[in-house]
Amino acid sequence: MTSPPELGEVLAVCLSRDRQFSKTPCDFIDVIAGYGVRGDIHAGAKVRHRSRMRTDPYQPNLRQVHLIPGELIDELDRKGYELNPGNLGENIVTRGLDLTAFGRDTLLRIGPRVVLSVTGLRNPCQQIEEFAPGLLEEVAPHTPRGRECRVGIMTVVLAGGIVRPGDNIEAERPEGLHVPLRIV
């Protein structure tokens, strides 16, 4: 038996045409199946993040669209970090979904057409610390079990279309055994 979808919404959408840490908020993004966000530097069928390209430039891009919860941005703002959508390199800021609690292959249906499939957690990188000292420990604190990654999730695009702020998101967890997210 499948559980009912979890509901959330899109707060902001962002992209960057250049290799820089932060992305720029925009009115909409156009996501393309098997590719990512049209015009974004990280879009492509093969890996586009520098660290991953150095390891193996031919591996599939499991990081086509990056989502981060708006609740995390709110929490960090209360702690004095003054973040805006896109500052941490995300393409979509959400509200109402516990993104990092999803399992692998959770489907995110956004608006009338877009479907993203969750591939894993965003890795906590040194650029976060360079953006704001102390921020890396906030978004990826050390715990007795290792580093906890709270800085969002990575997805691939199964069905493309336009994503805008205000679009609804339905999260549909896969049937069967929950496969916890790992860094991709």
C-alpha positions in Angstrom: 0.0 0.0 0.0 1.3 3.4 -0.9 1.2 6.3 1.5 -0.3 9.6 0.4 2.1 12.1 -1.2 3.8 14.7 1.1 3.0 18.2 0.0 5.2 21.3 -0.2 5.8 24.3 -2.4 8.5 26.0 -4.4 9.7 29.2 -2.7 12.4 30.3 -5.2 14.2 29.1 -8.3 17.8 29.9 -9.2 20.5 29.3 -11.8 24.0 30.2 -12.7 25.5 30.2 -16.2 29.0 30.6 -14.8 31.2 28.6 -12.4 30.5 30.4 -9.2 29.3 29.2 -5.8 26.0 31.1 -5.6 23.2 31.0 -8.1 20.9 33.9 -9.1 17.1 33.9 -8.3 14.9 34.1 -11.4 11.2 34.1 -12.3 11.3 30.5 -13.5 13.6 27.7 -14.5 13.2 25.3 -17.4 14.2 21.8 -16.5 15.0 19.2 -19.2 14.7 15.5 -18.8 18.0 13.7 -18.3 19.8 17.1 -18.4 18.9 19.5 -15.6 18.2 23.3 -15.6 18.5 24.9 -19.0 21.3 27.4 -18.9 22.8 26.3 -15.6 26.5 25.5 -15.5 25.8 22.2 -13.7 23.3 20.8 -16.2 24.3 17.9 -18.4 23.9 14.1 -18.8 27.5 13.6 -17.5 28.8 15.0 -14.3 29.4 18.8 -14.3 30.7 19.5 -10.8 34.5 20.1 -10.8 35.3 17.7 -8.0 33.3 14.9 -9.7 34.8 15.7 -13.1 38.4 15.3 -11.8 37.5 11.9 -10.5 35.7 10.6 -13.7 34.3 13.1 -16.2 32.2 10.3 -17.9 30.1 9.3 -14.9 26.4 10.1 -15.0 25.3 13.4 -13.6 23.3 12.5 -10.4 23.4 16.2 -9.4 21.2 17.8 -12.1 19.0 19.8 -9.8 19.8 20.8 -6.2 17.0 21.5 -3.8 17.4 23.0 -0.3 14.7 23.5 2.3 13.6 27.1 3.0 13.3 26.1 6.7 17.1 25.6 6.8 17.6 29.1 5.3 15.2 30.5 7.9 17.1 28.7 10.7 20.5 30.0 9.5 19.1 33.6 9.2 18.0 33.4 12.8 21.6 32.5 13.6 22.8 35.6 11.8 24.0 34.3 8.4 21.5 36.4 6.3 21.1 34.0 3.4 19.1 34.6 0.3 17.8 32.0 -2.2 20.6 30.7 -4.4 23.4 31.7 -2.0 24.3 28.0 -1.3 24.2 27.0 -5.0 20.7 25.6 -5.0 18.3 25.6 -8.0 15.1 25.2 -6.0 14.2 26.4 -2.5 11.3 24.5 -1.0 8.9 24.8 1.9 7.0 22.1 3.8 9.2 19.1 3.0 11.8 17.3 5.0 14.1 16.8 2.0 16.9 15.0 3.7 14.5 12.4 5.2 13.5 11.1 1.8 14.9 7.8 0.5 16.7 7.3 -2.8 14.3 7.3 -5.8 11.6 9.5 -4.1 9.8 11.3 -6.8 9.1 15.0 -6.6 6.3 16.1 -8.8 6.4 19.9 -9.3 3.7 21.9 -10.9 1.7 20.2 -13.7 4.6 18.4 -15.5 8.0 18.3 -13.8 9.2 15.1 -12.1 12.5 14.8 -10.3 14.0 11.7 -8.8 16.0 12.0 -5.6 19.6 10.6 -6.0 21.3 11.6 -2.8 22.5 14.3 -0.5 24.5 17.3 -1.5 28.1 17.1 -0.2 29.2 19.6 2.3 32.1 21.4 0.6 34.7 23.9 1.7 33.1 26.6 -0.5 30.3 26.8 2.1 32.9 27.8 4.8 34.5 30.3 2.4 31.0 31.8 1.8 30.5 32.4 5.5 32.9 31.3 8.3 31.2 28.8 10.6 28.4 28.0 8.1 29.9 24.6 7.1 29.5 23.2 10.7 25.9 24.5 10.8 24.8 22.8 7.6 27.0 19.7 8.1 27.6 19.3 11.8 29.9 16.5 13.2 28.0 13.9 15.1 29.0 10.7 16.8 27.9 8.9 13.6 29.9 11.2 11.3 29.0 14.3 9.4 25.3 15.0 9.1 24.5 16.6 5.7 21.6 19.1 5.9 22.4 21.3 2.9 19.9 19.8 0.6 19.4 17.0 -1.9 20.4 16.3 -5.4 18.0 15.0 -8.1 17.8 14.0 -11.8 15.1 15.1 -14.1 12.6 12.4 -15.3 10.1 14.8 -16.9 10.9 18.4 -17.8 9.0 21.6 -17.8 8.9 25.1 -16.2 9.3 25.5 -12.4 8.2 28.7 -10.7 7.9 30.0 -7.2 4.5 29.0 -5.8 4.4 25.7 -7.7 3.1 22.8 -5.6 5.4 19.9 -4.9 4.2 16.3 -4.2 6.7 13.9 -2.8 6.0 10.3 -3.6 8.2 7.8 -1.7 9.0 4.6 -3.5 7.4 1.4 -2.4 9.5 -1.2 -0.6 12.5 -0.8 1.6 13.6 2.8 2.4 17.1 3.4 1.0 18.7 6.2 3.0 20.4 9.0 1.1 24.1 9.2 0.8 26.3 11.9 -0.6 26.4 11.9 -4.5 
